Amino acid sequence: SLPKNYVPGQTQSVSFTVHNLEYRTTGYHYRITEVSQDGSQNLTLADSTFTLPQDAYKNEAVIIHTANLGSRVKVEVQLVNVNESVDYWVDRSPND
């Protein structure tokens, strides 16, 4: 399940799975960003690479430190070199 809230500066785990259907061993470059609700600000929270053989799966679990780009932000996971992404929205914790 995805988180509903975040506290600026605290850690949060982001997990995603990649299945290589490229018919060859492929290197993947991923970037996790926090984006303000209006899209005017963004901050890279993680940036890394890994390689998968054909038809293999990889579950990547990444610890991020959230910033404070507003009361509602988008966390986006991009596979940069294959132009694919997934995202989710979180609200700043009401106790913050």
N, C-alpha and C positions, 0 to 999 in steps of 0.2 A: 504494500500500500504506500501511497505517496504522502509526504508530510503536508499538513494544511497550514502550519505556521512556521515562522523562523524567528530567531533572536539574533540580531546583528552581532557579528564577532564570534558566535558560537559555531561549533562544528556540526556538520550534518553529513550523513552518508547518502551517496547517490550511486545506484547500481543500474547497470544496463547490460544487455546481452547482444553480441554480434554473431551472426551466422554468415560465414563466407560462402557466397554463391557465385563467385567471380570465375570459377573454373580454372583457378591458378592460385598459388600462394600469394597473399596480398597483405601489404602493410597498411595499417589503418592509423590515421591521425585523428585524435579526438580533442575537443575543447569544450569545457563546461563554463558557461557564462551566466552571470546574473544581469538581468535587463530591467530597467525601470518600466513602470506601467505604460508610460507614454512613448517608450523606445528611445528617449533622448540620451540615456546614459547606459553604459554597459561596462562590466568588469569581468575579466577572465579569472575564474576561480581554480581551474585546473587545465593542464595542457600536456598531452603525452601521446605515445605511439605504442603499437604492438603489431605483431605479424601472426597471421593465421593461415594454415594450409587449407586447401580446397575442402569445402563441406564441413569444416570444423566450427565449433561454437566457442565463444569466450564470454564468461560473465565477469565484467569489470566492476569492482566496488571501489569507489573513490571517496575519500574524506575531503570535504570542502569547508572553508571558513566563510560564512555568509557575510556580506557587506551590509550597507544600509542605504539602498537606493530608493527607499520609499516605503509606504505602508502596504503596498502590494507589488510583488516582483515576479518576473518569470525566470525560472531556471531552465536553461537550454543545454542539451547535450548534442553537439554537432560532430558528425563524422566528416571532417573537413574535406578529405581527398575524394570522397564518393558523393558529396553534396546531399547528405541525408541528416535529419535532425529529429529529435523529440523534445518536448518541453512540458513543463507544468507550472502552475501558479501557486504562490504561497503568500500569506498575509503575515505582516509583522505581528509578533505575539502581543496581545493586549496588555501583558504585564511588563512590557519593555518601555 
